Amino acid sequence: KNGLACELIHDRYENAKTCGLINDDAFHGLKTYAHPVGPVCALTPVTNPTSTAIAKALMMAKTRNAGIFLPHPRASTCTAEAIRICCEAGERAGAPKGWLQVIDRPSMEDSNAVMRSDTVRLILSTGGPGVVKASYSSGKPAIGVGSGNAPVLVDETADLSLACGSIVTGKTFDNGMICAAEQSVVVVQDVYDRLKKLFTERGVHFVYGEDREKLANFLRNGDKINPEVVGKSATEIARLAGIDMSTIPLGTVVLGTEEEKFAIGKDYPFSHEKLSPIISVYKATNFDEGIELCSKLAGNGGIGHTGGLYTNSDERRMKEREAKYVENVPVGRVLVNSPTSLAAIGSAFNFQIDPSFSLGVGTLAGSSVSSNVGPMHLINLVTVAERQKHIEWFNLPQRIFFNRGCLEEGLRECGKAYASGERDERVMIVSGRVNQKLGYVDRVVKVLKDQGFEVDIFVDTHADPDMECIRKGVEACNRFKPDLMICLGGGSPMDAGKFIRALYEHPELTLEKAASRFIELRKRTISFPKLGSKIRRLVAIPTTSGTGSEVSPFTVITDDDGRKFPIASYKLTPDIAICDSTLCDTLPKSLIANSGVDAVTHAIEAYVSVAQNDFTKMHAIEALKLLFGNLGESYAEGTPKSRDSVHRGATLAGIAFSNSFLGICHSLAHKVGAEFHIPHGLTNAILLPHVIRYNSCTKPTRMGIYPGYDYPQSHRRYSEIAESIGAPTNDPEGLIWKIKELMTELDMPHSFKDAGIKKDDFMYKLDQLAEDAFDDQCTPANPRFPMIPELKEVLIQAYFGDDEIKPPLDTF
């Protein structure tokens, strides 16, 4: 054992980094430094008084820790000698003089004094339950390792010669004193007699009757093991127990007993840890009963320690049996087809197990570790993390068709075959009755049927699609079984179609899971299921200019109680977007205004978002140039050029916010609009000037948090927008002036008061609106992290508005 302790520990950890800089991950900007935990108090057991001491001394040397040893009183002399040798060797190699010390034959008072000393920083305790409990009761950080009672299960498929040889090898190594040594063997009855015969041939002598009773009486002193048994040979134990030595065959190396299934517990001495070459054997009816017996045996003083399994099943069945053993037997390591005593201490039979003579037993047995204790348990780690930006991506549909008259060309794309040669054949069109009346649905159907598609139509969508609408859409899909879906309409049909597809392919998905909120903008707390198993592609065709849903990964669904649930997942992004502004030629002016200002808000919030990047910035600015330059004309005159420019601007804004998200203007608008039934675009327009003033503070109470957002930048970004759209001043107030000018041009009210909301009603809901907006999914990307009272102030300002619309005083 001493040789194993020296060689195994040295070989495994010789080149391990345990001092100073031990890891430098330049790519991820992480460095890890190691410092010694401080002076270590080490308790060593009577069963391994020198090998455990040597192993611990080597780990202390490797980690630059001084140590003071408290040996078991019955093994104090040999432990002290082992530590003296290690200490002197360390001093010759440059360690400080006296870096290892021993308290010779320590009393309980001595041990408690050392463990509670201010000098000691960590207790490394190996021994019986009393010693481990004392170390944890000292008030110091402690790593305690407990006793074992390893049960070994041999199933009906096992290689019996391997099982017999390994179990006897493990049990005879160091006369069974290793805490991980086999204590009981549970054998499935189909192979029981054959294994017992092999045991006998291998030197296991089974005792019965009076000899068994003598051995049982000698083995235990009350509820403890008889110290005279520990570490003795099988023949010496038989002699000391008073067994007639003439009955002991020559070559006996292990004494065995056959036990009844019920013989497990404090009243059955052979069911306990024996620390000697004595083994008990149980017969199980089948594998499952064997698992049950092993669980009881491990629970009888060996919880969290070691177990063994011998099986020669096929790979699938072996995995199943290993899993069942792990799930049902309370041990911390399971050694398969190996001697548990040798395999558990590492680097034998499986070379990936860390070598150690201190085997953790986990929290089930009151220990802080369940692994083999090694040098990494004796160091404190300091992590140095450099600031880094996220690795991000830019998400778009596979195809975006644009310019007037592109509808037919985009639909013909849907008829093309995939690389595999297959093509879609059955199309579900999700739209609304208004689009059906306007002839847009028939226009799409004609092109599809000309390409040979079978077509079904679902037009029962409406504003703010709810779960009743979604369920009807799923039923329609279940009847028709489409492999292509086309969403034709404003935001509502596209929102509905996205979630209809998701529930059609994944009926188990719930709205609550789909809409689970998340703080990390690029991740979801609950993953969204993969789409495409039934509907291979989703095509979005917007008939309004504003929502951006044709290119976005978002949808908003209302539950059966009237609550709106925003859902975000890049798996919801349409595969194809067809942006033909001829579908917007007949829009009413109010819808042109509301959807247009919604697109303006999308672009502005995307530009100042904490997740803004070069790609979103470019799309947002171009969107704002198109929208501010053409929305007024589109509203007043409806010229083809202005309608097309606004349509493209809305899509560009959708691309921008789909990849950098929005902010509190949308958070607040979601709640106010739902409560008072004001169009979403109008709600955004009224809130936007006040949100800009709030966000442009250069000394915010709390700044928005994102790796790439280094300092408050919203004032500068709003100023950049103002400059790009020709505002009277290149600052946030200049941008506000342009927004209010646009609102006036679009005949929009400038306050919630002017929009018709009664003051008492608004103030009554004020607290709830602010709290709900704070919890909205759009809030985390806002450049200024809001406090609820601050959101209330923004709402109040938006209710009353400014006295009059005028440019900043220094404009002219």
BAPA-912028 format. One line per field, with one value per residue (C-alpha): residue number from 1; x, z, y; residue in one letter. Coordinates in steps of 0.2 Angstrom, whole numbers. Example, Ala and Ser with C-alpha at 12.3 -4.5 7.8 and 13.67 -1.06 7.14 Angstrom:
BEGIN
lotor: 1:2
c1: 62:68
c3: 39:36
c2: -22:-5
sevo: a:s
# end
This chain:
BEGIN
lotor: 1:2:3:4:5:6:7:8:9:10:11:12:13:14:15:16:17:18:19:20:21:22:23:24:25:26:27:28:29:30:31:32:33:34:35:36:37:38:39:40:41:42:43:44:45:46:47:48:49:50:51:52:53:54:55:56:57:58:59:60:61:62:63:64:65:66:67:68:69:70:71:72:73:74:75:76:77:78:79:80:81:82:83:84:85:86:87:88:89:90:91:92:93:94:95:96:97:98:99:100:101:102:103:104:105:106:107:108:109:110:111:112:113:114:115:116:117:118:119:120:121:122:123:124:125:126:127:128:129:130:131:132:133:134:135:136:137:138:139:140:141:142:143:144:145:146:147:148:149:150:151:152:153:154:155:156:157:158:159:160:161:162:163:164:165:166:167:168:169:170:171:172:173:174:175:176:177:178:179:180:181:182:183:184:185:186:187:188:189:190:191:192:193:194:195:196:197:198:199:200:201:202:203:204:205:206:207:208:209:210:211:212:213:214:215:216:217:218:219:220:221:222:223:224:225:226:227:228:229:230:231:232:233:234:235:236:237:238:239:240:241:242:243:244:245:246:247:248:249:250:251:252:253:254:255:256:257:258:259:260:261:262:263:264:265:266:267:268:269:270:271:272:273:274:275:276:277:278:279:280:281:282:283:284:285:286:287:288:289:290:291:292:293:294:295:296:297:298:299:300:301:302:303:304:305:306:307:308:309:310:311:312:313:314:315:316:317:318:319:320:321:322:323:324:325:326:327:328:329:330:331:332:333:334:335:336:337:338:339:340:341:342:343:344:345:346:347:348:349:350:351:352:353:354:355:356:357:358:359:360:361:362:363:364:365:366:367:368:369:370:371:372:373:374:375:376:377:378:379:380:381:382:383:384:385:386:387:388:389:390:391:392:393:394:395:396:397:398:399:400:401:402:403:404:405:406:407:408:409:410:411:412:413:414:415:416:417:418:419:420:421:422:423:424:425:426:427:428:429:430:431:432:433:434:435:436:437:438:439:440:441:442:443:444:445:446:447:448:449:450:451:452:453:454:455:456:457:458:459:460:461:462:463:464:465:466:467:468:469:470:471:472:473:474:475:476:477:478:479:480:481:482:483:484:485:486:487:488:489:490:491:492:493:494:495:496:497:498:499:500:501:502:503:504:505:506:507:508:509:510:511:512:513:514:515:516:517:518:519:520:521:522:523:524:525:526:527:528:529:530:531:532:533:534:535:536:537:538:539:540:541:542:543:544:545:546:547:548:549:550:551:552:553:554:555:556:557:558:559:560:561:562:563:564:565:566:567:568:569:570:571:572:573:574:575:576:577:578:579:580:581:582:583:584:585:586:587:588:589:590:591:592:593:594:595:596:597:598:599:600:601:602:603:604:605:606:607:608:609:610:611:612:613:614:615:616:617:618:619:620:621:622:623:624:625:626:627:628:629:630:631:632:633:634:635:636:637:638:639:640:641:642:643:644:645:646:647:648:649:650:651:652:653:654:655:656:657:658:659:660:661:662:663:664:665:666:667:668:669:670:671:672:673:674:675:676:677:678:679:680:681:682:683:684:685:686:687:688:689:690:691:692:693:694:695:696:697:698:699:700:701:702:703:704:705:706:707:708:709:710:711:712:713:714:715:716:717:718:719:720:721:722:723:724:725:726:727:728:729:730:731:732:733:734:735:736:737:738:739:740:741:742:743:744:745:746:747:748:749:750:751:752:753:754:755:756:757:758:759:760:761:762:763:764:765:766:767:768:769:770:771:772:773:774:775:776:777:778:779:780:781:782:783:784:785:786:787:788:789:790:791:792:793:794:795:796:797:798:799:800:801:802:803:804:805:806:807:808:809:810:811:812
c1: 0:14:21:4:2:19:18:0:-1:16:12:-5:-1:17:13:-3:-3:-7:2:1:-6:-14:-25:-24:-39:-34:-48:-62:-52:-51:-36:-36:-23:-21:-16:-14:-29:-17:-11:-20:-25:-25:-33:-27:-35:-29:-33:-21:-9:6:-1:-15:-2:10:-4:-9:9:12:-4:1:18:11:-1:12:2:10:1:-1:-6:-17:-14:-25:-18:-16:-5:3:21:21:11:24:38:30:28:46:52:41:45:64:63:53:65:79:69:67:51:52:59:45:32:24:21:13:5:11:-3:-15:-29:-47:-42:-27:-36:-50:-37:-28:-44:-50:-34:-34:-19:-28:-37:-44:-47:-44:-52:-50:-57:-73:-89:-84:-68:-77:-91:-78:-69:-86:-90:-74:-81:-68:-70:-68:-67:-73:-72:-82:-83:-88:-98:-96:-109:-105:-119:-115:-129:-133:-123:-107:-90:-89:-71:-67:-79:-72:-54:-57:-67:-54:-40:-49:-53:-36:-27:-20:-30:-46:-42:-46:-62:-68:-65:-79:-89:-104:-107:-125:-127:-142:-148:-145:-126:-125:-119:-106:-99:-98:-89:-76:-74:-71:-58:-50:-47:-63:-68:-86:-90:-106:-115:-104:-89:-100:-106:-88:-83:-98:-95:-76:-80:-90:-88:-106:-110:-92:-79:-67:-50:-41:-50:-43:-30:-27:-26:-40:-32:-26:-44:-50:-38:-42:-60:-58:-61:-53:-39:-39:-55:-47:-41:-23:-23:-38:-36:-54:-67:-85:-103:-119:-133:-152:-159:-166:-150:-145:-144:-137:-141:-132:-113:-109:-119:-107:-90:-77:-60:-53:-53:-71:-85:-104:-113:-132:-143:-155:-170:-166:-156:-170:-170:-151:-151:-163:-151:-136:-146:-149:-131:-124:-137:-130:-114:-108:-119:-110:-95:-92:-101:-98:-106:-101:-111:-107:-123:-124:-120:-138:-142:-126:-130:-148:-141:-127:-140:-152:-138:-133:-151:-155:-139:-133:-115:-103:-93:-98:-84:-89:-80:-66:-59:-67:-53:-40:-51:-59:-42:-38:-27:-30:-43:-49:-35:-46:-51:-41:-29:-33:-33:-47:-63:-77:-94:-105:-119:-129:-116:-112:-97:-94:-87:-91:-76:-59:-50:-35:-23:-37:-46:-32:-31:-41:-44:-44:-53:-48:-61:-58:-73:-78:-92:-105:-102:-118:-127:-138:-154:-164:-177:-168:-176:-184:-193:-196:-201:-219:-226:-214:-229:-230:-211:-210:-224:-216:-201:-212:-215:-196:-190:-178:-160:-167:-179:-194:-206:-220:-238:-251:-252:-262:-265:-268:-276:-291:-308:-303:-289:-301:-313:-300:-295:-278:-281:-288:-273:-262:-272:-272:-253:-251:-264:-256:-240:-250:-252:-267:-273:-283:-288:-290:-296:-303:-289:-292:-283:-274:-275:-280:-279:-296:-290:-274:-284:-295:-280:-272:-288:-288:-270:-274:-288:-278:-260:-251:-232:-231:-239:-242:-247:-255:-260:-254:-246:-261:-262:-243:-242:-256:-248:-232:-240:-252:-237:-228:-244:-248:-230:-229:-246:-238:-231:-241:-242:-234:-219:-218:-219:-207:-197:-178:-165:-151:-157:-150:-155:-172:-174:-185:-179:-192:-195:-187:-200:-201:-206:-223:-223:-206:-207:-217:-219:-225:-233:-237:-252:-247:-231:-226:-225:-210:-217:-212:-194:-195:-194:-208:-226:-239:-254:-268:-273:-290:-290:-286:-268:-255:-240:-225:-216:-198:-188:-177:-186:-201:-193:-202:-192:-197:-204:-213:-214:-225:-231:-246:-255:-254:-262:-280:-275:-285:-275:-277:-268:-255:-251:-252:-242:-229:-225:-224:-210:-202:-202:-195:-180:-176:-177:-166:-153:-152:-154:-140:-138:-136:-122:-115:-128:-143:-137:-136:-153:-161:-154:-159:-176:-178:-172:-186:-199:-196:-194:-210:-223:-231:-233:-239:-252:-258:-256:-253:-241:-234:-216:-220:-230:-215:-202:-212:-215:-197:-193:-204:-196:-179:-184:-191:-174:-165:-176:-177:-158:-156:-173:-183:-185:-197:-207:-214:-214:-226:-236:-240:-248:-257:-263:-270:-278:-286:-288:-278:-269:-252:-243:-252:-248:-229:-230:-237:-224:-209:-204:-205:-195:-182:-180:-179:-166:-155:-149:-130:-130:-144:-149:-145:-137:-144:-133:-125:-107:-105:-114:-99:-106:-122:-123:-141:-139:-126:-136:-152:-141:-135:-153:-157:-143:-147:-165:-162:-168:-167:-154:-142:-148:-162:-173:-171:-176:-191:-196:-196:-206:-219:-219:-223:-237:-245:-243:-252:-266:-261:-265:-249:-255:-265:-277:-280:-282:-298:-292:-300:-288:-296:-295:-277:-271:-281:-271:-254:-245:-250:-245:-228:-225:-231:-220:-205:-208:-211:-199:-193:-187:-170:-163:-167:-151:-157:-162:-179:-185:-204:-206:-197:-209:-223:-216:-214:-232:-238:-228:-236:-253:-253:-240:-231:-241:-237:-226:-211:-193:-180:-177:-160:-166:-167
c3: 0:4:-13:-21:-12:-17:-35:-40:-32:-40:-57:-58:-52:-56:-70:-63:-61:-43:-39:-47:-64:-68:-82:-96:-108:-119:-131:-118:-107:-92:-80:-65:-51:-37:-19:-4:7:22:36:35:49:43:53:48:51:60:44:33:45:34:16:20:28:14:1:11:13:-6:-9:3:-5:-22:-16:-5:11:28:38:56:57:71:69:77:94:90:75:81:80:62:56:65:56:39:41:48:32:21:30:29:10:7:17:6:-9:-3:8:24:39:49:36:42:60:70:87:95:103:103:116:112:120:109:94:97:101:85:75:83:82:72:63:54:39:33:41:30:40:36:49:57:59:76:69:54:65:76:62:55:73:74:66:52:34:33:21:29:22:30:32:19:17:-1:-8:-24:-36:-47:-61:-71:-86:-76:-81:-65:-66:-67:-53:-42:-45:-43:-27:-19:-25:-18:-2:2:-3:13:22:18:27:13:16:-2:0:-4:11:5:-12:-18:-31:-43:-39:-57:-55:-36:-34:-48:-40:-23:-30:-38:-22:-13:-26:-25:-6:2:17:21:40:47:63:79:69:61:79:85:71:73:92:88:74:84:101:104:90:84:75:86:84:85:69:59:46:52:40:37:47:61:63:63:77:88:86:93:77:76:64:58:49:40:23:18:7:15:11:15:27:20:27:18:24:23:14:30:39:36:50:67:74:60:62:45:36:43:37:42:38:37:24:29:16:17:3:-1:-14:-24:-34:-48:-53:-46:-29:-29:-31:-16:-6:-11:-6:11:14:8:20:34:37:19:13:-1:-2:-14:-23:-36:-51:-61:-78:-95:-104:-121:-121:-120:-106:-96:-97:-90:-76:-72:-71:-60:-48:-48:-45:-31:-21:-11:-15:-23:-34:-43:-50:-64:-66:-55:-37:-28:-15:-28:-42:-30:-24:-42:-57:-57:-68:-74:-76:-76:-58:-47:-35:-17:0:5:-3:-1:3:-1:8:11:23:30:19:8:-6:-15:-26:-22:-13:-22:-23:-31:-14:-5:-16:-16:-34:-40:-57:-67:-80:-94:-101:-117:-130:-134:-150:-159:-175:-187:-191:-207:-217:-231:-244:-244:-260:-261:-273:-280:-289:-282:-275:-289:-291:-272:-273:-288:-276:-265:-280:-282:-277:-262:-265:-261:-276:-265:-266:-255:-261:-249:-243:-229:-230:-214:-216:-211:-219:-224:-235:-242:-246:-254:-266:-259:-254:-271:-279:-269:-272:-291:-291:-280:-290:-306:-299:-294:-276:-266:-255:-240:-232:-213:-212:-194:-187:-179:-171:-155:-160:-145:-140:-147:-164:-163:-158:-173:-184:-177:-181:-199:-201:-193:-206:-221:-216:-225:-228:-232:-223:-230:-218:-227:-218:-205:-189:-182:-196:-195:-176:-177:-191:-182:-166:-176:-184:-168:-159:-175:-174:-155:-147:-130:-131:-119:-121:-104:-109:-126:-118:-104:-100:-100:-95:-107:-123:-135:-125:-118:-101:-108:-125:-140:-150:-167:-181:-199:-195:-204:-211:-219:-223:-217:-229:-223:-234:-225:-230:-218:-216:-198:-188:-195:-191:-209:-203:-185:-172:-162:-160:-147:-142:-130:-118:-113:-99:-110:-105:-119:-120:-131:-137:-144:-152:-168:-173:-176:-190:-207:-220:-234:-233:-248:-246:-260:-256:-269:-255:-245:-258:-250:-232:-222:-217:-198:-201:-212:-198:-183:-191:-199:-182:-174:-187:-182:-164:-169:-178:-164:-150:-160:-163:-145:-138:-127:-140:-155:-167:-183:-193:-184:-183:-202:-205:-191:-199:-216:-210:-201:-217:-227:-214:-209:-228:-234:-221:-222:-241:-239:-227:-236:-254:-255:-270:-275:-272:-254:-250:-256:-247:-231:-234:-236:-221:-210:-215:-212:-195:-192:-196:-184:-169:-173:-169:-156:-148:-141:-125:-113:-125:-131:-113:-108:-125:-123:-106:-110:-126:-119:-104:-114:-131:-140:-156:-153:-165:-158:-140:-145:-153:-138:-126:-138:-134:-115:-116:-127:-113:-100:-109:-114:-96:-96:-78:-76:-59:-67:-84:-95:-94:-109:-112:-127:-119:-110:-104:-106:-125:-128:-128:-142:-152:-151:-158:-172:-177:-176:-188:-200:-202:-203:-186:-182:-169:-168:-150:-142:-141:-160:-163:-151:-162:-178:-170:-164:-181:-189:-177:-181:-199:-196:-186:-170:-153:-143:-126:-118:-112:-129:-135:-124:-108:-93:-80:-65:-75:-80:-62:-55:-66:-65:-52:-61:-78:-72:-63:-78:-90:-79:-81:-100:-111:-120:-104:-103:-119:-114:-113:-95:-83:-76:-59:-57:-50:-65:-77:-67:-71:-89:-90:-81:-93:-108:-101:-100:-114:-118:-118:-136:-150:-155:-159:-146:-142:-150:-167:-177
c2: 0:12:9:12:28:35:29:32:49:54:47:55:72:75:87:94:113:117:133:150:151:134:138:152:152:167:163:165:178:167:163:153:154:142:146:134:132:135:123:107:96:78:64:46:29:14:3:13:22:25:24:37:48:46:50:66:72:70:80:94:95:96:111:120:116:114:100:93:75:67:48:35:31:13:17:33:26:20:36:47:38:39:58:60:52:63:79:76:72:88:98:91:96:114:113:124:115:107:108:92:89:75:74:58:48:63:63:69:85:87:83:95:109:106:106:122:131:148:142:127:132:115:98:82:68:49:37:31:40:47:55:62:69:78:86:93:99:109:124:123:119:100:86:70:52:39:20:8:-8:-13:-24:-33:-40:-54:-57:-72:-66:-63:-71:-81:-85:-66:-62:-76:-71:-52:-53:-64:-53:-38:-46:-53:-37:-30:-43:-34:-18:-6:3:0:-19:-31:-35:-45:-53:-55:-68:-71:-89:-96:-95:-96:-114:-112:-96:-104:-119:-107:-98:-114:-119:-102:-103:-97:-108:-107:-109:-116:-121:-119:-112:-99:-94:-93:-82:-71:-68:-64:-52:-39:-31:-25:-13:-11:-22:-31:-23:-40:-45:-30:-34:-52:-67:-79:-93:-82:-75:-93:-98:-83:-86:-104:-113:-131:-127:-145:-141:-126:-132:-128:-113:-104:-86:-80:-85:-85:-87:-90:-78:-77:-63:-55:-56:-37:-25:-21:-39:-48:-46:-53:-39:-25:-19:-32:-25:-42:-57:-62:-61:-65:-72:-69:-78:-67:-73:-61:-45:-34:-43:-42:-23:-22:-33:-22:-6:-13:-18:-2:7:-3:8:10:24:34:23:9:-5:-17:-26:-41:-43:-48:-42:-34:-16:-10:-21:-17:1:-2:-13:0:13:3:0:18:24:12:8:23:23:35:24:8:-3:-15:-32:-26:-29:-15:-13:-9:-1:12:19:23:20:1:-7:10:22:38:36:48:39:42:34:46:41:54:48:63:72:56:51:68:72:87:77:61:60:53:67:74:89:100:99:107:123:139:145:163:166:181:185:198:207:199:202:188:178:184:180:189:180:182:173:162:173:191:197:215:229:232:217:204:193:181:179:175:162:154:151:140:128:124:107:105:98:81:82:83:98:105:100:105:124:131:149:158:175:186:189:207:201:188:202:212:198:196:178:173:181:170:154:157:157:142:132:136:127:112:115:109:123:126:142:147:165:165:176:192:207:200:182:171:153:149:155:145:129:131:134:118:108:114:109:92:89:96:90:104:104:123:137:155:169:183:199:211:206:196:183:181:180:167:157:155:148:137:129:126:118:108:100:100:97:95:113:125:144:146:136:145:162:159:175:176:188:183:190:177:162:155:148:134:129:130:114:112:116:109:91:93:111:112:131:146:160:177:190:207:217:231:241:241:225:217:200:194:194:192:178:185:182:188:177:181:167:162:174:189:190:194:182:188:173:174:161:161:145:156:166:164:155:166:184:192:211:217:235:233:224:240:251:250:252:265:281:277:260:268:280:268:254:266:274:257:253:270:264:247:256:268:256:244:257:262:244:237:223:235:230:235:225:231:249:249:242:253:269:265:261:278:287:278:280:299:303:294:290:307:306:288:294:310:305:286:287:270:276:282:266:255:265:264:245:242:253:243:227:234:240:222:215:227:224:205:205:218:218:233:243:250:260:243:236:251:251:232:235:252:246:230:239:254:246:259:254:248:260:275:270:269:286:294:286:288:306:303:287:296:309:296:285:299:303:302:297:284:277:260:257:243:227:218:213:224:239:247:264:275:278:282:301:299:286:297:311:300:296:315:319:305:311:329:335:353:349:334:329:319:334:337:319:321:337:326:313:325:334:317:313:330:326:309:317:308:314:318:312:298:312:318:299:299:289:296:303:293:277:279:284:269:257:266:255:239:246:250:234:224:234:231:212:213:204:220:228:219:227:245:256:262:249:256:257:255:272:279:269:277:294:291:285:301:312:302:304:323:326:343:359:363:356:367:364:366:385:385:378:394
sevo: k:n:g:l:a:c:e:l:i:h:d:r:y:e:n:a:k:t:c:g:l:i:n:d:d:a:f:h:g:l:k:t:y:a:h:p:v:g:p:v:c:a:l:t:p:v:t:n:p:t:s:t:a:i:a:k:a:l:m:m:a:k:t:r:n:a:g:i:f:l:p:h:p:r:a:s:t:c:t:a:e:a:i:r:i:c:c:e:a:g:e:r:a:g:a:p:k:g:w:l:q:v:i:d:r:p:s:m:e:d:s:n:a:v:m:r:s:d:t:v:r:l:i:l:s:t:g:g:p:g:v:v:k:a:s:y:s:s:g:k:p:a:i:g:v:g:s:g:n:a:p:v:l:v:d:e:t:a:d:l:s:l:a:c:g:s:i:v:t:g:k:t:f:d:n:g:m:i:c:a:a:e:q:s:v:v:v:v:q:d:v:y:d:r:l:k:k:l:f:t:e:r:g:v:h:f:v:y:g:e:d:r:e:k:l:a:n:f:l:r:n:g:d:k:i:n:p:e:v:v:g:k:s:a:t:e:i:a:r:l:a:g:i:d:m:s:t:i:p:l:g:t:v:v:l:g:t:e:e:e:k:f:a:i:g:k:d:y:p:f:s:h:e:k:l:s:p:i:i:s:v:y:k:a:t:n:f:d:e:g:i:e:l:c:s:k:l:a:g:n:g:g:i:g:h:t:g:g:l:y:t:n:s:d:e:r:r:m:k:e:r:e:a:k:y:v:e:n:v:p:v:g:r:v:l:v:n:s:p:t:s:l:a:a:i:g:s:a:f:n:f:q:i:d:p:s:f:s:l:g:v:g:t:l:a:g:s:s:v:s:s:n:v:g:p:m:h:l:i:n:l:v:t:v:a:e:r:q:k:h:i:e:w:f:n:l:p:q:r:i:f:f:n:r:g:c:l:e:e:g:l:r:e:c:g:k:a:y:a:s:g:e:r:d:e:r:v:m:i:v:s:g:r:v:n:q:k:l:g:y:v:d:r:v:v:k:v:l:k:d:q:g:f:e:v:d:i:f:v:d:t:h:a:d:p:d:m:e:c:i:r:k:g:v:e:a:c:n:r:f:k:p:d:l:m:i:c:l:g:g:g:s:p:m:d:a:g:k:f:i:r:a:l:y:e:h:p:e:l:t:l:e:k:a:a:s:r:f:i:e:l:r:k:r:t:i:s:f:p:k:l:g:s:k:i:r:r:l:v:a:i:p:t:t:s:g:t:g:s:e:v:s:p:f:t:v:i:t:d:d:d:g:r:k:f:p:i:a:s:y:k:l:t:p:d:i:a:i:c:d:s:t:l:c:d:t:l:p:k:s:l:i:a:n:s:g:v:d:a:v:t:h:a:i:e:a:y:v:s:v:a:q:n:d:f:t:k:m:h:a:i:e:a:l:k:l:l:f:g:n:l:g:e:s:y:a:e:g:t:p:k:s:r:d:s:v:h:r:g:a:t:l:a:g:i:a:f:s:n:s:f:l:g:i:c:h:s:l:a:h:k:v:g:a:e:f:h:i:p:h:g:l:t:n:a:i:l:l:p:h:v:i:r:y:n:s:c:t:k:p:t:r:m:g:i:y:p:g:y:d:y:p:q:s:h:r:r:y:s:e:i:a:e:s:i:g:a:p:t:n:d:p:e:g:l:i:w:k:i:k:e:l:m:t:e:l:d:m:p:h:s:f:k:d:a:g:i:k:k:d:d:f:m:y:k:l:d:q:l:a:e:d:a:f:d:d:q:c:t:p:a:n:p:r:f:p:m:i:p:e:l:k:e:v:l:i:q:a:y:f:g:d:d:e:i:k:p:p:l:d:t:f
# end
